[in-house]
Amino acid sequence: MELEADTIVAQATPPGVGGIAIVRISGDQTEVIARTLLGSLPEPRTATHRMFRDRAGAKIDAGLALYFPAPASFTGESVLELHGHGGPVVVSLLVDAVVELGARHAEPGEFSKRAFLNDKLDLVQAEAIADLIGSGTAQAARAALRSLSGAFSRAVDALAEQLVKLRMHVESAIDFPEEEIDFLSDAALKKRIEECDAAFRAIQAEAKQGRVLRDGYRVVIVGKPNAGKSSLLNLLSGQDAAIVTEVAGTTRDILREQIDIDGLAVELVDTAGLRNDPDRIEAEGIRRARAALAEADAALWIQDATDQDQAEHRENLPDGIPVTIVHNKIDQSGHAPGLVAGEVFLSAETGAGIDALRRCLRDLAGYENQGEGAFTARRRHIRALQKAADHFATGKKALEETRAGELLAEELRLAHQALGEITGAFSADDLLGKIFSEFCIGK
């Protein structure tokens, strides 16, 4: 992807009314625009109070101006930030004035894209900016900040370096066949392969944790009518989000609440009770419940602990997602609270057993609070890591079964390239365009 040579402008703060709004300008015409808007170029990296004027000299606003000359800026280009009053009309007039002076409106994520193309940050760090902004929990925000600081990139680079050293070892043996090195009996080679194998397992486990931290975990609550699904949603969320009555079929639509379990953002989806022969309105709620199941990471099947027919068929649960059976109303059945043989026993009325359900949800997500050691990861990172791991495994198998050092070397090359897709060392233009298009304007 080639870097655009023009100058861009956008509001860097959220739209709407506020105390302060920031307009950001980046590109080779920044200095020229600054002199017209401000009368002169501000001192670099020094907040200066200035009057903002249009091309004709008319006053637009007054505020602070911050100038960052290239290459010592976020984008690597000359950047000017104008901190003015946060009114939509004022911001619009200021942006229009900058456009009239030769800039154009920035595309979503274009400032971050320019920072990436100017080697100010890699692709993982650029994505971490958006992840930090969209963090659902404090733990997710801390993890995104670690990715932004380069923690994930360093882990990927370290693994790539191990692959390079292993590949050099293999190719040197291939280039000098007179040494008659037996690949299978070479202790140094075996050690390098084992180290790479362990490194792959470690980074994949960390990335899966990071993906859950970033994306959260969606859990759909399903079961028969009047089993206590809405009561359980209210208990977990800590508020009366759903209407609870003794009348079966009260819930007709989808209700969503987000909770924080030890730093993990869990979206709970309460649904209409599943049963045969519902009325027409309830039938639509059941249809939506089944649609929500199709998009879920996991499901909780809630059933009445006082119901004697515990073996009743649990209908319409899709394959491919884990389902945990939750026995509610133990305050009436007399059963002890807790986790028994993978099933949870609790009371949504008294709260007994709710901690066991929280632990169960955390285990379902495969989540462990790693404190300050966590970093965020995306689905594309997981796919790229798996692709690299598959190439490594294929090469390792070829070496063990046929002593094919050439095949191992080629698979190591492909694995190294797959890792490069994560940080942006090897990235197609369409991938970069898709990634940065998901950013907000002005970032």
N, C-alpha and C positions, 0 to 999 in steps of 0.2 A: 504494500500500500504506500503510495507516494504522498509526501507531506504537501498540503496546500500552502501556497505562498501568500495568500491573502490574509486580511485582518478580520477577526471575528469579534462579536460583541453579544452579550446576553446578561440578563439579570441572574445573579448567582444566589440570591435568596428566594425563598418561596414567594409565589405571587400572592397578592392580597394586601390588606392594610396592616402596617406595623410601624414600629418606632424608627427602624433603620432598614434601608434596602441597599444592596451592593450591586453595582454594574461592573462587569469584568470585560476588559478588552485585551486581546492578544494578537500579535502579528507584527509585520515589519513596518506598518504605518502607525504604530502606537505612539511614537514620539511626536510625529506630525500632528496627529489628532489631539494629543495632550496639550501641545502648545496653543492650539486654537481654543480648546475647551477651557483651559485653565490660565492662559496668558503666558505661561512659561512651563518648562519641564521641572517637576518637583525633584527634590533631593532624593536619590535612590534609597529605598527601604526606610523612609522617614514619613510618618503621618503628618500631612500638611493641610491646614485649613484653607480651602479655596472656594471661589465662586465658580459655578459651572455655567458656561454660556454657549449658545448655539453659534452657527457660522456668522450670523448677522450681529453677534454681540449681545443678544438679548439674554437676560438672566433666566436660568432654569431652576437652579437650586443652589444651596451652599452646603458644604460638608467636608469630609476628609478625602484626600487623594493619596494613594500609595502607588509608587512607581518601582517596578522591578526590571532593570535592564537585562537583556539577554547576555549570557545564557543562564544567569543566576535567578531563575524564576521557576514556577511550577511547570509551565509548559516548555521551558527552554527558549522561549521567544520573549521579546519585550512585553511586559504585562502592566496594565494600568487598572487599578481598582478605585472606583468612585463610591464612597460611602455617604449616601444622602438620606433624605427623609423617605419613609416607607409608604408613600401613597402611590397607587397604581398609575394615576395620571402623570405625576412627576417622573416616575420611572420610565413610562412610555415616551415622554418628551425627551428625556435624556438619551435613551436608546436610539430614538429617531434622529437625534442630533448627531450621534456617533455614526450612524449609517449614512447620513447625508455627507459626512466628512470622509467617506470612502470605505467604511467597514461593512460587513454583512452580518445578518443574524446567524448565530452559531447553531449547529445541529446538536441533537442530544448527545451528550458525552464528548463533544468535540475538543474541549479543553484537555480532558484526560487522554483522549486519543493522541493529541499533539504531544503531550508529555511522554507517552509511550513511544511514539515515533522518533522523538528527540532523545531517547534513552535516559529519560529522567526517572522512569520506573518501568518495571516489566509488566506483563499482562496480568499476572496474579495480583500484583500490587494495585493496578488500575481497577480491577474488579473489586478489590477489597474496599475501595473508596465507596462504591455503591452499597456494598454489604454493610459497611459501618453506618451509613445513613439509614439503611433499612433494618437495622438490628431490632429484633423483637424482645431480647432480654439483655441484662447487663453483661452476662457471660458471653453472649453472642457479640456484643459490642467490643469486649476486650479481645475476643478471638479475632475479630475483623481487624482490629488495630495491630495485632501481632502479624497478621498477613500483610497489612500495609507496610509494616516495618521490615518485611522481607523474610519472616520466619519460614513460611511455606516454601518460598522460592529457594532459600538456602538448603532446605531439606531435599528439594527436587534436584538442585545443582549438585549436591553431595552425592546423590545416587547416580546422577549422570556421570560424574567423575569416576565413580567406581566402575561403571560400565566401560568407560573409555580405557581405564587401566587394564581391565580384563580383556577387552578387545585387543589392546596392544600386545598383551601376553600371548594371546592365541595367534595373532597374525605374525608375530615374530617367530613362533614355532613353525608356522606354515611356510614362511619365507626361507627358513633354513632347515630343510628336511634332512640334510645330512647328519644333523644332530640326533635324529631318530628318537625324538621325544615321544614317550608314550603318554598321551593325554590323560588316560585314566589313572596312571600311577604318578602323575606329577602332583606332588603335595601342595606346591604353591598355587597351582591352577585350581585344585580342589578347594583350597582355602578361600580364594577369591570368589569362586562360584557360590560357596556357602555364605560368604559375607553379603554378596549381592542378593541372594535369596532371602536372607534375614532382613536386609534393608527394604526390599520390596514389601514384605509382610508388614513391617513396622509402619512404613509411610502410608500403605493402603488402609491400615487400621486407623491411623490418625486422620486421614482424609475423610473416611466414613464418618468419624466423629464430627469433623468440621462441617460436613455436608448436612448432618442432622442439626447442628447448631445454627447454620445459616438458614436452612429451609424450614426448620421446625418439624413437627410430627403431627399428622392429622389422624384423629381417632374418631370413628363413628360409633355412636351408642345406638344399638338396635335391640329388639326383643318384642315380646308380646305386649299388647296394650295393658296399661296399669301395672307394669312390672316395677315401676319406679325409675324409669329412665330420666325423666325431667327432674325428679328429686335428686338424683345422683349428679346431674349437670349443675344444679344449684349448689350442692354441697362442695363440689370440686372447684367451682368458680368463685364461691364465697358470696354469691348474691342471688336474688330471686330473678334469675334471667328467664325462667320458664314458668308458665302457669301450671300449678299442681292441683288436681282435684281427684275425687274418688271416681269420677266418671271416666270410663275407658274411652280412649280415642281423643283426649283433650288436645294433644299435639297434632296439628294438621300440616305444619310447615317445617322447614329446616331452621334450627336455631344454632348459632355458632358462638362459642366463647373461647378465649385464649387464656391459658393458665401457664404459670412458670413452675416447672418441677426441677429444682436444683440447677437452674440456669438453662434448662431445655424448654423452648416454647412449644407447648402442646395445644393444638386447636381441637376442641371438643365439638362434635356435631351431634346434636340431639335430633332424633327423627320420629316420625309417626310410627306407632306400633304396627308390627306386621301381623296381619290376620286375614282370613278368608272372608268374603262377603262384606266388605266395608261399604259405607255410603259413598256417594260420588265424590264429595269433597275430601273425605278421608282417603279415598283411593288415590287421589292426586298426591296427597302427602306420602303415601306408601311408595308411589312411583318415584318421587323425589328422594326418598330414603334409599331406594335401591340404586339410584344414580349416584348418590353420595358415597355409597359403599364401593362403587366401581373406582372411585378416585382416592380411596382411603389408604393410609399406610397400615392401619390395624383396625380391628373392630372389637367392641365390648358387647357380648350378648348378655343382656340383663334378664334374669328370670326370678320369679317369686320363690323365695326359699320355703314358703309354706305350701307351694303347689306340689301335690303328691306325684303328679305325672312329670317327673324330672327327665324322663327319656323322650319327651316329645320332640318331634323332628324340628330342627332349626332350619327353616326354609330360606331359600334365596340368598344364602351367604356365598359370595363369589370365591372361586379358587384363587390361590396366590397371595392372600393376605392373612396374617395371623389373627386368630380369633380367641379371645379369652372369655371364659364363662364367669359371670359375676352373679353370685347368689345374694340377692337383696332381701331385706326384711328379716334378718336373723334375730332382731329384737322380738319377733313374733314366733320364730321357729325354735329358738333356744340354741342354735348352733353357735359355736365359738367363732370369733372373728379371726381372719388371717388368710394365708395362702396355703391351700391343701391340694397337692397333686396337680399344680398348675391352674387351679380354679380359686377365685377370690370369694370369700364370705364376708359380707359387711351389712351395715344398716345405714341407709341414706337418711334415716330419721334421727339416729343418735350419733352417727359419725364413726361408730366402732368399725374397725377394719379398713378405714380409708387410707391409712398409711401403707397398708399392704398393697392396695390398688395403685398408689403412687409409685411404689417400688416396682410393681409389675409393669406399669407404663414405661418407666425408665429402662427396664430390662428389655421390653419389646423393641424399643428404639435402638437398643445396643449402645446406650449413652452412659458415659462415665464422666463426671465432672473432673476435668484435668487442670482446673484452676488456671494459673497464668501460663500453662504450657500449651494450651489449645490454640488452633488457628482455624479459620473458616476455609471451606472448600466448596466447589460447585459440582454439579452433576457432570459437566464436561471434564473436570479434573479427574473425577472417579473413572470415567470412561477412558481417558488417556492413560491413566495409571494402569488400568486393567489391560489395555492394548499393549503397553510396554511390558507388563508382566507376562502376558501371553507369548510375546516374541522371545522373551528370555527363557521361558519354560520350553518352548519349541526348540530353541538352540541347545539348551541343556540336555534335552531328550535325544537330539541328534548326536550329540557328543557321546552320551552314555551308551546308546544302542548301536551306532555305526562308526564311532570315532571320527565323525565328520567335522573337523575343525573349521573348514570353510563355511559350512552351514551355520555353525555357532557364531562365527565372526559376522556373517550377514544378519543374523537375527539380532545380535547385539547392536548393530548399526541401526536397524529398524526400531529397536527398543529405545535407543538414545534419541532418535528422531521423534518418537511418540512423546517422550518426556519434554522435548523442546516445544511441543504444541501447548504445553501447560503455561510456560513462562512467556511464550511468544517468539522463541528463537526460530521456530518453524511454524508459521501460521499463514493460512490462506486469507486473501483479502476479504472474501465473503464472511469468514468467521469473525474477523476483526470488526467488520461492519455490523454484524449481528450483535456482538458483545456490547459495543459502545452505543448502539441505538437504544439499548435498554436503560441507559443512564438518564438522569434528569437534565433538562436544559440548564446551561450555566456551569456544568460540572465536567 
